[in-house]
Amino acid sequence: MKKFLSQMRMFDPSHIADLSSFFAKLKGLSIGMRVGGCLVAFILMMGLLITFGNRGLIDSYVMTEKLTALRKSNQDIALENRDLKRSIVLLRSDLTYIEIVARNELGMVRKGDLVYRYAQ
C-alpha cells in the first residue's frame, strides 16, 4: 500500500511516522476525551456554518437590510402613484386645475392677460 501511494505521488512516505504517532496518541486517550474533542469540533463547525454559511446570520442580516431598502422604495413609489392618480382625476374633471397646469407648465396665457417680459 505504501509503495502504491508513493508511486501515485499522492502521499509522501516520510509522513507515515507522523501519522502513526498521531493515531497512537489518539488511541491513548480515553473515550470521553475523544468524544469531547469530536463534540467540540462539531460545535465549532456548526457555529461557523450558522454564522458564515449560506442563509447564515450574516446572510440573514444582509437580506434584512435589502428588504428594508426595498420596502422604503416601494412606499415611495406608492406615494408617487397616489399623487399621479390624483392628478389624472383632476385633469379629467376639473377645468380650473387644467387651466393652472396650462399656465404653469406650458406658459399659456388667457385672453386679456398682460404679459411682462424682463430683459436679461
Helices and strands as residue ranges (DSSP letters): H 2-8, G 13-15, H 16-28, H 31-52, H 57-93, H 95-106
